[in-house]
């Protein structure tokens, strides 16, 4: 039984990392009250609240955080990877935009099953600003 739990946790961790892209942001409105049932829906809910600053195309930031089953944040998010530019002010604006998106998206309206599945698990959404004029 322990092996099944370990395999399930590994599959969930891979889905969390692999599913975290900005592409699904248009599928959900920021702060939508609709229950979140999947990892993709959860990341779409965060990305829908994100507005990268002008001139930040190609910048990337990956956060690490965990949520409670009620959709609230556990502790403080941490940056685990970044690819920023040479402009310190723009870099700070980019990081602030990511943190603001997470703040706006919380608390997440997680379904009971989703809340139970991800409670306390580490999540790693990656925020990458698309090239200007692209969606």
Secondary structure by P-SEA (a helix, b strand, c coil): caaaaaaaaaaaaaaaaaacccccccccccccccccccaaaaaaaaaaacccccccccbbbbbbbccccccccccccccccccccccaaaaaaaaaaaaaaaaaaccccccaaaaaacccbbbbbbbbbcccccc
